[in-house]
Amino acid sequence: MIAKFDFALNRPEEDQAELLAAVEEFAAALGLPPSVRYRLGLVIDELVTNCIAHGARPGEDRGIRVGISDSGDDMTVEIVDSGPPFDPTAHAGRKCLQPGDVKVGGMGLCLVRNLATRMEYSRSDGFNRTRITLAKSIQENACTSGR
């Protein structure tokens, strides 16, 4: 049986904390281990934060929808937003910083790429659709920026 989660952020800046709490509740109800719940919440938080920070168009509807499907071995996250076209899979992957390097921003996609087993993007009817697959059995590694 596939478990599903769907959440609409109509006021993204105000609704983000409620989204993350709902994701944690959904994941806990499925009995997911803490490490998987953490990765799931982190990936969603990073991608939704990017939608809010970079997808804002003054005066336009900026709703964001987050869906999760749990198919047993994998979790699939789909984030749909009405921001300008942005394909995170085509964005040049940055190398992660070396110890001692300090830089604020720009590391979210590196983090998501390293936590996900698959990332896909499509654009249709004025909406960005980003799909991330997380394997429940894979433990996170150090940031290698190999993806």
Secondary structure, 3 states (H helix, E strand, C coil): CCEEEEEEECCHHHHHHHHHHHHHHHHHHCCCCHHHHHHHHHHHHHHHHHHHHHCCCCCCCCCEEEEEEECCCEEEEEEEECCCCCCCCCCCCCCCCCCCCCCCCCCHHHHHHHHCCEEEEEEECCEEEEEEEEECCCCCCCCCCCC
